[in-house]
Amino acid sequence: MGFSRFITFALLALRTFAEDPSPEEPTSPSQTPNLAVKVSTSFPSSEIFGIKLINNHPTLAVLSIANDEPSPISVVFVGGSLWTLPDLPTSPPTPQIVRNLTTTRYDVPIPAGDKKSLEFKFTTELQPQDLKLNLAVVVTDSEGTPYTLSAFNETVAVVEPDASIFDPQIIFLYLFLLGLFAGTIYFIYNTWIATLFPQNKRGGKDASRARKSTSGTKKVDPNDQVGIVGADGPAVTSGSKAAYDESWIPEGHLQRPEARRVKSGAGVKRRQA
């Protein structure tokens, strides 16, 4: 028997479990089997106030299947669905399916008189509300006949996860808003506020360089100055060595002239008188 037929049986069983059938409506033997098989479901993460399905977080359901049959059985797959509650004012009068859960295939054999536990995980992403959760298990007997067993059919609450300041999504949102706010302030300052303040024509860098070059002038010791007599008159240079080429200067100009003392005639005449 194909896998598609198993899925058809499961969907029909879920619809039967969700809706309240009338007493006159006949039911299929495959949906209400006379098997000595017990199925119980527990939720390890459930609270004392009820079962909560947290959006975008996997929910773990542990199914315990006890086979009291004289022959072995096989668990084919586990599926489920979420339905509306008819007793709510905002819900339709008849239950309607909200979402089908992912069907998981197992193919796990259970010997006679044995018991096994299976884990079924599913994830929801719905609006916070109260819904009815239906879980069904499809098993086959030793002859390969499929049977659908109800595993869970109770009310659950769909809730949002608790917000935390250390959540990566919240941290990224804060950083994005902070960068957007800083960019807006910078744009407003350069567009309107910066134009209200006058700016100096000379840049600060050029002025600072000029002050550094002026303050960095080194004084020259007069003893280190050397007099040079050239065609244009005497010149003075600092240092003990000449910083020019002397090959093209005549020798007469390179020799330093000796200072001569000249006696004035008026002083001689006064002494003679």
Phi, psi and omega in degrees: 000133187285166181292328180296326179291325177297318180296322179298316177300318182294317180295320177295321179293319179298320178295323180292319180291325182287319181270155177267103182289150178284155182296333183277349183278124180288152179243154182281140179297332181288338179270332177237072187287153174264062181251145177270062180234126180249135180234127175231147184234137177227154179240107183300330183266011181285158180253174180288341181270003178129176181271129180241132175259109183274127181299140177064015175235132181294135176257131182256125174241128180256118181258123176256119184244120180250124180260107176260012179282155176287348180239157180288156175234170180225131177273116185276300178203168179233134178220177180192177180201162177246134184234157176284159179262124183288341184275000178273146181296327183271358182266154176293159183296329179252145181297138178232145182286137179259317180199141172270135179275162181293132179272130182247129180265140183240307185057050182256120177279144177236114180295167180295132179076009182256168181220137179223154179244137180236142178260131179237119181247141176209159182232142179242154174212077186229172174289142179302123182190171176262130181225170175255127181261126178243123175241137181227147179241130177257120180237162175233145178275190182294338179268358179089011179280127182278146176222143179251125181246137177282126180257329182198139180203074182221173182276137177230164180244128175266121184230164176271152178292151179292134180281141179225145181289343179267007177291131181302324179293321179292320179296316179297322178296318179297317180295321179295316179294323179294317177295321178295320179293317179295320178296322178294316179297318179296320179294317180295321181295313181289334184274317187242319187281319183295332180286344180279344181258127179291149180245142177291145181291320180273133182289157181291328182291316180295320181293320180293323178295320179295320179294323179293318181292326180287318181286342182270011179289132183261132178284143182256134179289132180299333180291335180272359181280141180239128180276137180233129178255121180234190182292330182266007179115178182291147176226158183236134176227156183260154178101160180277339180251146180284141179258034182214171180269119184267001185290331183266359181266132178301151183295327180298329179278340179283333179283134181283125181294142179276138179284128180253140178267127181248124178275130180283143180292328181295325179288327180293318181296323180292324180290321179294325179290000000 
